[in-house]
Amino acid sequence: MLSTARKLYKDAYTGLSRKTWYLSLVMLINRSGTMVIPFMTIYCTQSLKFSITQAGFIMGLFGLGAIAGAMIGGRITDSFGFYPQQVISLLLGGIMFIITGYLHTYPSLCIGTFILSVCNESFRPANAAAIAYYSKQENRTRSYSLNRLAINLGWAIGGALGGFLASINYKLLFWVDGFTNIAAAFLLLKLLPYVKTGTSHLKDKHKIIKQPAYRDKIYVVFITLTILYTSCFFQLFTILPVFYKTQWHLNEQFIGILMALNGIIIVLIEMILIYSLEGTRPLTTFIRTGILFVGFGYALTNLLPASAWSAISCVSIITIGEILSLPFMNSFWIKRTSETNRGQYAAMYTIAWSVGQIAAPTLGSQVVQNINYTTLWWILPIICLLASLGFMLPGLSANNSKTEFAS
């Protein structure tokens, strides 16, 4: 039994390139400082004494900035390459995290959060293109999962440390988040040599694919469903922590542990689960199932009694849903791209998540403010059900047969 499990773990990590591992190490350093965003709503309401609506609007501006950042980052990636864009966005994002920690008025924090998000989130399209560049077609799904593992291991570290630092001084969160960004930029420069990618480096300009991603009708439907899903998923990091603090009266340190639990579960099981499931069914099957799990996790918040164990159960089920959906969603969009248009596809996917970052705190806080938390935890499962059914549309399921799955 133990030897079988050991072999499964070994096989799941075998065959990935050294540069893919280096890129994931850079991501681990970067995400180990992720603690501002998970605690931003609590910071705004508890430390700065903003209303839940104001805190939701600030988080919405982070999502709006992420949309702008994705568009800018995707265009730069396709034109000048993913390498310089990653370095610049990490450096600028690190500086802005530190600056934002000193913004205490509502207008200044709104502006600072937007600029921070533009700088920080322009990293994502470049990073997605880099993973595709350094991986092989046959292990690309696992390469993205390894990167997600680094993200979530960093998230676990950052969440746990963030809860401890928040109990001392919220300003420490901004300093640590900023310095890990900057450290990741220098580590990338050290480990990975500069590579020329992007259309500006192509000698044969006729190879440039000019048709934009938004004209891909199947992809547009996919993006729409992704927005519905992410609008629910991001409640995990925006409204749910406030609910646990104000309604279930859990302290910041335990909430930090809950956020860390999300990352720990992903680190422990995602890679072997992807390795075991890869190619067994159309990827939309796993996406649909994962979305339903997320909706069920929110519904349990209304069904279970207020307790630490109930919170652990809800977060765990939502995390299982994340594991089943996100790696295969990455597989969906990446197989529709080429090296010359990967940035714009990645940008649209990033924008979908950014819209979710806007909708989750903005709409979620409005429901809480004008109705109650219970209503919100029933609305989210309904939206997840609709999104899951959407992935059964013929155009989406036919586009993802088992033979195409791992591309």
DAWO-V888557 format. One record per helix or strand. SS is the DSSP state (A for helix, B for strand). FROM is the first residue (numbers start at 1). LEN is the number of residues. If there is no record, write none. Layout:
ss=SS from=FROM len=LEN
ss=SS from=FROM len=LEN
This chain:
ss=A from=2 len=12
ss=A from=18 len=14
ss=A from=36 len=12
ss=A from=52 len=29
ss=A from=82 len=19
ss=A from=106 len=16
ss=A from=123 len=12
ss=A from=137 len=32
ss=A from=171 len=21
ss=A from=199 len=3
ss=A from=205 len=3
ss=A from=213 len=3
ss=A from=217 len=20
ss=A from=239 len=8
ss=A from=252 len=26
ss=A from=283 len=21
ss=A from=308 len=27
ss=A from=342 len=29
ss=A from=373 len=18
ss=A from=394 len=5
